[in-house]
Amino acid sequence: IVTQRTYRVSLNHFRAFCKSNNITPAFDLITPDLLNDFRNYLLEQNMVNNSVLRVIKGMRFFLNHAYRMGKHKNILYREFKLKEYQCTVHYLTWDEVMKLYHFENLSDYERQVRDVFIFFCSTGKRFGDGIRLLKSDIKEQIIDGQKAYFIEQREQKTGHQGSLPLMRIAVEIIDRYKYLPGDLALPDLCNQVVNKYLKKIAKRAGINDTIVVDRFRGNKNEKVVVPKHKKITSHWGRKTFVFNCLVRKLPLTTIMSYTGHKSFKSFSHYYSVENEEKFRHMRDGFPDTDNIPKE
């Protein structure tokens, strides 16, 4: 969803670009050549490619809206294309999720941050949907003689009405906050603050395996090796959920029904196959060949 904040960020960057180039902003001036110059300007401001893409997407969304409202008739800007660079998807292993869940040296607020993040890891919920989850969204059923709990919630981003079964750890967390006043199921936290606290909590909990972070600037790929705890964010919860579902070989269609993805193209951003899995697929797929080089 393109928010008002996205509009403002895009507009502020475009105003700065126009000021630095002595350009008076006008709808009719926004051509592919101008957007290419704007792209180069943003890269010179030390932005990575995908950040540039978000800024220009915000502009395009605004321009399209203005066109539909009859504010201008210029559609040349639609010819400008930007490539989206697929960066490595980062996540926690289930052992790391449990390590974080059982870490107890936390303040009350830190415990709330940790619990909300673990809830995302066990449900694949986006931050906005998780924070606005209501107690009344939790439904109970009896399946195979057992109590089963489901989240029945319409997603904010896509409008998808989903039904998501809850694993035991998610039920524990929901039960932990049943004392909250009103209908909210989880503590009402701010995403930026959660991301700040998560990094500190993960560091103290020993989430220290290193990851390679890709940064694309123009045609250059900058790789930085950092500990996981330095880059962890609330959105890692959704990625962690998908990765661990894949590791346990849940069917793709089932995982997509959990996460609300409508097509494999949109889901593929989260999908990655580890080297070990690639090797097993190759070995098991061609049992009559020898994959091990002979000396």
C-alpha positions in Angstrom: 0.0 0.0 0.0 1.3 3.4 -0.9 0.7 5.6 2.1 0.6 9.4 2.6 4.1 9.1 4.2 5.3 7.5 0.9 3.8 10.4 -1.0 5.6 12.9 1.2 8.9 11.2 1.0 8.7 11.0 -2.8 7.6 14.6 -3.1 10.3 15.9 -0.8 13.0 14.1 -2.8 11.6 15.4 -6.1 11.4 19.0 -4.8 15.1 18.7 -3.7 16.0 17.4 -7.1 14.1 20.2 -8.9 15.7 22.8 -6.7 19.2 21.5 -7.3 18.6 21.6 -11.1 16.6 24.9 -11.2 13.5 23.1 -12.5 10.0 24.4 -11.8 7.9 21.2 -11.0 5.0 20.7 -13.4 3.0 17.6 -14.5 3.9 18.0 -18.2 7.6 18.1 -17.5 7.7 14.6 -16.0 9.1 12.5 -18.9 11.2 9.3 -18.9 14.4 11.5 -19.4 13.5 13.6 -16.4 12.8 10.5 -14.3 16.1 9.0 -15.4 17.9 12.2 -14.2 15.9 11.9 -10.9 17.0 8.3 -10.5 20.7 9.3 -11.0 20.2 12.1 -8.5 18.9 9.7 -5.9 21.8 7.3 -6.4 24.2 10.2 -5.9 22.4 10.8 -2.5 23.8 7.3 -1.6 20.4 5.5 -2.0 20.4 1.9 -3.0 18.4 0.8 -6.1 15.3 -0.6 -4.3 15.0 2.6 -2.2 15.1 4.6 -5.4 12.4 2.3 -6.8 10.2 3.0 -3.8 10.5 6.7 -4.2 9.7 6.6 -8.0 6.8 4.1 -7.4 5.4 6.7 -4.9 5.6 9.3 -7.6 4.0 7.1 -10.2 1.1 6.2 -7.9 0.5 9.9 -7.2 0.8 10.8 -10.9 -1.7 8.0 -11.8 -4.1 9.3 -9.2 -3.8 12.9 -10.5 -4.4 11.6 -14.0 -7.6 9.8 -13.0 -8.7 13.0 -11.2 -8.2 15.0 -14.4 -5.3 17.1 -13.1 -3.1 16.4 -16.1 -3.0 14.5 -19.4 0.7 13.5 -19.4 1.3 9.7 -19.5 4.9 9.8 -20.8 6.2 9.0 -17.3 4.7 5.5 -17.6 7.3 4.6 -20.2 10.1 4.9 -17.6 11.0 1.4 -16.2 13.1 0.6 -13.2 14.5 -2.8 -12.4 13.8 -4.3 -9.0 16.8 -6.1 -7.6 16.1 -9.2 -5.7 18.1 -9.2 -2.5 18.8 -12.2 -0.3 15.9 -13.0 2.0 17.0 -13.3 5.6 15.2 -15.2 8.3 15.7 -17.1 11.6 15.9 -20.9 11.8 13.4 -22.5 14.2 16.2 -23.2 16.7 16.9 -19.4 16.7 13.2 -18.7 17.1 13.1 -21.0 20.2 16.3 -19.4 21.5 14.7 -16.0 21.4 11.4 -17.3 22.8 13.0 -18.8 25.8 15.4 -15.9 26.5 14.2 -14.4 29.9 16.6 -11.6 30.7 14.1 -9.0 29.5 12.1 -6.0 30.8 8.3 -6.1 30.6 8.4 -3.9 27.4 11.1 -6.0 25.8 9.1 -9.2 26.6 6.2 -7.7 24.7 8.4 -6.9 21.7 9.8 -10.4 21.8 6.4 -12.0 22.1 4.9 -10.0 19.2 7.8 -10.9 17.0 7.6 -14.6 17.8 3.9 -14.4 17.0 4.8 -13.2 13.6 7.3 -16.0 13.2 4.6 -18.5 14.0 1.8 -17.1 11.9 3.5 -15.2 9.0 1.4 -12.1 9.9 2.5 -8.6 8.6 3.1 -6.1 11.4 0.0 -4.1 10.7 -2.3 -7.1 10.6 -0.7 -8.6 13.8 -0.9 -5.4 15.8 -4.6 -4.8 14.9 -5.6 -8.5 15.5 -8.7 -8.7 17.7 -9.6 -11.3 20.3 -12.8 -11.7 18.4 -10.7 -12.7 15.3 -9.7 -15.9 17.1 -12.1 -18.7 16.5 -12.2 -22.1 18.1 -13.1 -25.4 16.4 -12.9 -29.1 17.3 -10.9 -31.1 14.8 -10.1 -34.8 15.3 -11.2 -34.5 18.8 -8.8 -31.6 19.5 -9.4 -27.9 20.1 -8.1 -25.9 17.1 -7.7 -22.2 17.0 -7.9 -20.1 13.9 -7.3 -16.4 13.0 -10.1 -15.2 10.7 -9.1 -11.7 9.7 -9.2 -9.6 6.5 -5.7 -8.5 5.6 -5.1 -4.7 5.5 -2.8 -4.8 2.5 -4.6 -7.1 0.1 -8.1 -7.3 1.5 -7.8 -11.1 1.6 -10.1 -12.8 4.1 -8.0 -15.7 5.4 -8.3 -18.5 8.0 -5.0 -19.3 9.6 -4.6 -22.2 12.1 -2.5 -21.3 15.1 0.3 -23.5 16.4 0.7 -23.9 20.1 3.3 -21.2 20.6 1.0 -18.6 19.0 -1.9 -19.7 21.3 0.4 -19.3 24.3 1.2 -15.8 23.3 -2.4 -14.8 22.7 -3.3 -16.3 26.0 -0.5 -14.3 27.7 -2.2 -11.1 26.7 -5.8 -11.9 27.3 -5.8 -9.5 30.2 -5.4 -6.5 27.8 -8.4 -4.1 28.0 -10.7 -3.9 24.9 -10.6 -6.3 22.0 -6.9 -6.1 20.9 -5.2 -9.5 21.1 -1.6 -8.2 21.3 0.1 -5.2 22.8 -0.2 -2.0 20.7 3.4 -1.4 19.7 5.1 1.0 17.2 7.0 -0.8 14.3 10.0 1.6 14.4 10.4 1.0 18.2 9.9 -2.7 17.8 12.7 -2.9 15.2 15.0 -0.9 17.5 14.4 -3.2 20.5 14.5 -6.4 18.5 18.1 -5.8 17.5 19.1 -5.3 21.1 17.2 -8.3 22.3 18.5 -10.6 19.6 22.1 -9.6 20.3 21.7 -10.4 24.0 20.0 -13.7 23.2 23.0 -14.7 21.1 21.5 -14.5 17.5 24.9 -13.9 16.1 25.2 -16.0 13.0 26.5 -13.9 10.1 24.6 -13.1 7.0 25.5 -11.4 3.7 23.5 -8.3 3.0 23.3 -7.2 -0.7 23.1 -3.5 -1.6 22.7 -2.6 -5.3 23.7 0.9 -6.2 23.4 1.5 -10.0 25.2 -1.5 -11.6 27.3 -2.2 -8.5 26.5 -4.9 -5.9 27.9 -4.2 -2.5 28.1 -7.1 -0.1 28.4 -6.6 3.6 28.8 -9.4 6.2 27.0 -8.7 9.5 25.6 -10.6 12.5 21.9 -11.4 12.1 21.0 -9.3 15.2 22.1 -6.1 13.4 19.6 -6.5 10.6 16.6 -8.2 12.2 13.3 -6.4 11.8 9.6 -7.2 12.5 9.2 -8.3 8.9 11.7 -11.1 9.4 8.9 -12.8 11.3 6.9 -13.3 8.1 10.0 -14.5 6.2 10.9 -16.8 9.1 7.4 -18.4 9.0 7.6 -19.0 5.3 11.1 -20.4 5.4 10.3 -22.8 8.2 7.1 -24.0 6.5 9.2 -24.8 3.4 11.9 -26.6 5.5 9.1 -28.8 6.9 7.9 -29.4 3.3 4.4 -28.0 3.7 2.8 -27.7 0.2 3.3 -24.3 -1.4 -0.4 -23.9 -1.9 -1.0 -24.4 1.8 1.7 -21.9 2.8 0.3 -19.4 0.3 -3.1 -19.8 1.8 -1.6 -19.1 5.2 0.2 -15.9 4.0 -2.5 -14.7 1.7 -0.4 -14.7 -1.5 -2.5 -15.0 -4.6 0.2 -16.0 -7.1 3.5 -17.8 -7.0 5.1 -14.6 -8.6 4.2 -12.6 -5.5 5.2 -15.4 -3.2 8.5 -16.1 -4.9 10.1 -13.1 -3.2 10.0 -15.2 0.0 10.9 -18.5 -1.6 14.5 -19.6 -1.6 16.1 -23.1 -1.8 19.1 -23.8 0.3 22.2 -25.5 -1.2 21.5 -28.6 0.9 18.0 -28.9 -0.5 19.2 -28.2 -4.1 21.7 -31.0 -3.7 19.1 -33.5 -2.4 16.7 -32.6 -5.2 19.5 -33.2 -7.7 20.7 -36.5 -6.1 17.2 -37.9 -5.6 15.9 -36.7 -9.0 18.8 -38.5 -10.8 19.5 -41.6 -8.8 21.1 -43.4 -11.8 23.9 -40.8 -12.0 26.9 -40.2 -9.8 27.1 -36.6 -8.6 30.4 -37.2 -6.8 33.5 -36.6 -8.9 35.8 -39.6 -9.0 39.5 -39.1 -8.1 
